[in-house]
Amino acid sequence: MKNFIIRTLTGVTIVLVQVLCTYLSPLSLAGLFLLLTALTVNEFLGLMSRTGTVKVNRPIVIMGSCYLFFAFWLNCLTDGESLIIFAPYLIFLLYSYIKELYVKNPNPIVNLGATMLSQMYIVLPLSLINVLAFKDFACFNGEAPYYAIPLAIYVFIWANDTGAYLVGSLIGRHRLFPRISPKKSWEGSIGGALLTMGSGVAVAHFCGFLNVWQWIGMALVVVVFGTFGDLTESMIKRHLGIKDSGNMLPGHGGILDRLDSMLFAIPAVMVYIYVLSL
C-alpha cells in the first residue's frame, strides 16, 4: 500500500511538472527537455558503465548532448538559417573518435558505441521536440500553439499506457513479446490503442489545426512507436540484468523508464507530420 501511494504521488508530480513546463512558456518547455536530456544521458552512461567495459568522459558527453539540444532550439527559432550553430557539435563528435586514439582504453570501440548510442537513442529524439514545438508545417490549418504537439504526445503515451495496463490486467492472455517483456499482452496493446484513438478524437476537439483523422493517425503512430520504445528499453535492461534504469523517481525507477516511449514517438511523429505536409 505504501509503495502504491508513493508511486501515485510521484506519477502525479511528474504529470504536473511536464504539463506546466510545457504549457507555461516556450522557454520552460525547452528548459524541461534540456534538463531531461542531461539527466537521461547521465543515467544511460551510468548503466553502460555497469558492464565494466565502458569508460567514457561523462561530463564531456553530457555537455555535447546539451549543446545539440541547444543547437536544434536555436535553429528552429531562426527558421533554419543558423546551420553553422551545429559546427561545435560536429567538433564534439570528432573529439569522441580522436580521443580514443590517445587514451589507450582497452575497449575503444565499446566506448565509442556507448557515446554514439547515447546521441542517437536519447539526445537526437529529445532535441527533435524543438522541431515539433517551434516550426510551422504545411499541413497545419491555421496557427498551432507551440505546446500543442508535445502535449498531444504526452496524452497519447499516457492513454496507451493506461489502456494497455487496465485491459492487459483484466483479460491479457496472449503475450506480445515474451522474450523481452513477458507482462505485455496483445489484448493490452489493443486496449491501449483504442483508448489512445479516443484521445485523438478528444484532442481534435481542442486543436483544430489538424482534422480528426490526422489526430487519430498521430495517435496510432505514438501507439506503435511508443511500444517499440518501451520494448527497446526493456531489451537494454534485460541485457544488463536490472529492473529499473535508476532510482531517481520513487516508485517509477529512473528517467529513462519514463521517457522510453517518447524516445521513439517524437521522431515518428515528426516524420508523420512531414508526410502530411507533402
C-alpha positions in Angstrom: 0.0 0.0 0.0 2.8 2.4 0.9 4.5 1.7 -2.4 1.3 2.4 -4.3 0.9 5.7 -2.6 4.5 6.7 -3.3 4.1 5.6 -7.0 0.8 7.6 -7.3 2.3 10.8 -5.8 5.4 10.6 -7.9 3.3 9.9 -11.0 1.0 12.9 -10.3 4.0 15.1 -9.7 5.7 14.0 -13.0 2.5 14.8 -14.9 2.0 18.2 -13.3 5.7 19.2 -14.0 5.5 18.0 -17.6 2.3 19.8 -18.4 3.1 23.0 -16.5 6.6 23.4 -18.0 5.2 22.6 -21.5 2.3 25.0 -21.3 3.9 27.8 -19.3 6.2 29.2 -21.9 8.4 28.2 -24.9 11.5 28.7 -22.6 10.2 26.5 -19.9 9.4 23.8 -22.4 12.9 24.0 -23.8 14.4 24.1 -20.3 12.5 21.0 -19.3 13.7 18.9 -22.2 17.2 20.3 -21.9 17.3 19.1 -18.3 15.8 15.7 -19.3 18.5 15.4 -21.9 21.3 15.9 -19.4 19.7 13.6 -16.8 18.9 10.8 -19.2 22.3 10.7 -20.9 23.9 10.7 -17.4 21.7 7.8 -16.4 22.2 5.9 -19.6 26.0 6.2 -19.5 25.9 5.1 -15.8 24.0 1.9 -17.0 26.6 1.3 -19.7 29.4 1.6 -17.2 28.0 -1.2 -15.2 29.3 -3.7 -17.8 32.8 -2.8 -16.7 34.0 -2.3 -20.2 32.6 1.2 -21.0 34.7 4.1 -19.9 33.7 7.5 -21.2 34.2 11.1 -20.1 30.6 11.5 -18.9 30.7 15.3 -18.3 32.0 15.9 -21.8 29.4 13.7 -23.4 26.6 15.4 -21.3 27.8 18.9 -22.4 28.0 17.8 -26.0 24.5 16.3 -25.7 23.1 19.5 -24.2 24.7 21.6 -26.9 23.0 19.5 -29.6 19.6 20.3 -28.0 20.5 24.0 -27.8 21.5 24.0 -31.5 18.2 22.5 -32.5 16.4 25.0 -30.4 18.2 28.0 -31.9 17.9 26.6 -35.4 14.2 26.3 -35.0 13.8 29.8 -33.6 15.8 31.2 -36.6 13.8 29.2 -39.2 16.7 27.0 -40.1 19.1 29.9 -41.1 21.7 29.1 -38.4 23.1 25.8 -39.5 26.6 26.9 -38.5 25.3 26.6 -34.9 25.8 22.8 -35.3 29.5 23.1 -36.0 30.6 22.8 -32.4 28.6 19.6 -32.0 30.5 18.1 -35.0 33.7 19.0 -33.3 32.4 17.1 -30.2 31.8 14.0 -32.4 35.3 14.2 -33.9 36.8 14.6 -30.4 35.0 11.5 -29.3 36.7 9.5 -32.0 40.1 11.1 -31.9 40.3 10.8 -28.1 40.2 7.0 -28.3 43.4 7.1 -30.3 45.3 8.6 -27.4 43.8 7.5 -24.1 44.7 3.8 -24.6 41.4 2.4 -23.3 41.2 -1.4 -23.7 37.8 -1.2 -25.4 37.8 1.9 -27.7 35.0 0.6 -29.9 32.8 -0.1 -27.0 33.4 3.4 -25.6 32.5 4.9 -29.0 29.5 2.7 -29.3 28.1 3.8 -25.9 28.8 7.5 -26.7 27.2 7.4 -30.2 24.2 5.3 -28.9 23.5 7.9 -26.3 23.3 10.5 -29.0 21.1 8.6 -31.4 18.9 6.9 -28.8 18.4 9.8 -26.4 19.7 13.2 -27.5 18.5 13.4 -31.1 14.9 12.3 -30.3 14.6 14.7 -27.3 16.2 17.5 -29.4 13.5 17.0 -32.1 10.8 18.2 -29.7 12.0 21.7 -30.8 11.0 20.9 -34.3 7.6 19.8 -33.3 7.1 22.8 -31.0 8.6 25.7 -32.8 8.3 25.0 -36.6 5.3 25.6 -38.8 4.2 22.8 -41.1 2.3 23.0 -44.4 -0.3 20.5 -43.1 -1.4 22.8 -40.3 -4.8 24.5 -40.9 -4.0 27.8 -39.1 -1.6 28.6 -36.4 -0.6 25.8 -34.0 0.4 26.7 -30.4 3.9 25.7 -29.6 2.7 23.4 -26.8 0.0 21.5 -28.8 2.0 18.7 -30.4 4.2 18.0 -27.3 1.1 17.9 -25.0 -0.7 15.6 -27.5 2.3 13.2 -27.5 2.1 13.1 -23.7 -1.6 12.4 -23.7 -1.3 9.7 -26.3 1.5 7.9 -24.4 -0.4 8.2 -21.1 -3.6 6.9 -22.7 -1.7 4.0 -24.3 0.0 3.0 -21.1 -3.2 3.3 -19.1 -5.3 1.3 -21.6 -2.7 -1.4 -22.0 -2.3 -1.8 -18.2 -6.1 -1.9 -17.5 -7.1 -4.2 -20.4 -3.9 -6.4 -20.0 -4.6 -6.8 -16.3 -8.2 -7.9 -16.9 -8.1 -10.1 -20.0 -4.5 -10.2 -21.2 -3.6 -13.8 -22.2 -1.5 -13.7 -25.3 2.0 -12.4 -24.8 3.1 -9.6 -27.1 6.9 -10.1 -26.9 7.6 -12.7 -24.2 11.4 -12.8 -24.8 11.7 -9.1 -23.9 8.7 -8.1 -21.8 6.7 -11.1 -20.6 4.0 -8.9 -19.0 2.8 -7.2 -22.2 -0.1 -8.8 -24.0 -1.8 -8.4 -27.4 -5.1 -7.7 -25.6 -3.5 -4.9 -23.6 -1.9 -3.4 -26.7 -5.3 -3.3 -28.5 -6.9 -1.8 -25.4 -4.2 0.9 -25.3 -4.6 1.6 -29.0 -8.4 2.0 -28.7 -8.1 4.4 -25.7 -5.4 6.4 -27.5 -7.5 6.7 -30.6 -10.3 8.0 -28.4 -7.8 10.5 -27.0 -7.0 11.6 -30.6 -10.7 12.4 -31.1 -10.7 14.5 -27.9 -7.5 16.3 -28.8 -9.1 17.2 -32.3 -11.9 18.9 -30.5 -9.5 21.3 -28.8 -6.8 21.6 -31.5 -8.4 22.3 -34.9 -5.2 22.9 -36.9 -5.3 19.1 -37.8 -8.5 17.3 -38.6 -9.8 14.4 -36.5 -8.4 11.7 -38.8 -5.0 13.3 -38.8 -5.0 13.3 -35.0 -6.2 9.7 -34.9 -3.3 8.8 -37.3 -0.9 10.6 -35.0 -2.3 8.7 -32.0 -1.7 5.3 -33.8 1.9 6.4 -34.7 2.5 7.1 -31.0 1.0 3.7 -30.0 3.2 1.7 -32.5 6.5 3.5 -32.0 5.9 4.2 -28.3 5.5 0.5 -27.8 8.8 -0.2 -29.7 10.5 2.4 -27.5 9.2 0.6 -24.4 10.4 -2.8 -25.7 13.8 -1.4 -26.6 14.4 -0.1 -23.1 13.2 -3.4 -21.8 15.7 -5.2 -24.0 18.5 -3.0 -22.7 17.6 -3.6 -19.0 17.2 -7.4 -19.6 20.7 -7.4 -21.2 22.1 -5.6 -18.2 20.1 -7.7 -15.7 18.4 -4.8 -14.0 14.7 -4.0 -13.3 14.9 -0.2 -13.4 17.2 2.2 -15.2 17.6 4.2 -12.0 16.0 5.3 -8.7 15.6 9.0 -9.2 11.8 8.7 -9.4 10.4 6.9 -6.3 8.1 4.1 -7.4 8.8 4.7 -11.1 12.5 3.9 -11.4 14.7 6.1 -13.5 14.3 8.9 -16.0 14.8 6.5 -18.9 12.0 4.3 -17.6 9.6 7.3 -18.0 10.9 8.5 -21.4 11.4 5.2 -23.2 8.2 5.5 -25.3 8.8 9.2 -26.0 12.3 8.5 -27.5 10.7 6.6 -30.4 7.4 8.5 -30.5 8.9 12.0 -31.0 10.9 11.2 -34.2 8.0 9.1 -35.6 5.5 11.9 -35.1 7.9 14.4 -36.8 8.1 12.1 -39.8 4.3 11.7 -39.8 3.8 15.4 -39.8 6.3 15.9 -42.6 4.5 13.2 -44.6 1.2 15.0 -44.1 2.8 18.2 -45.3 3.9 16.8 -48.6 
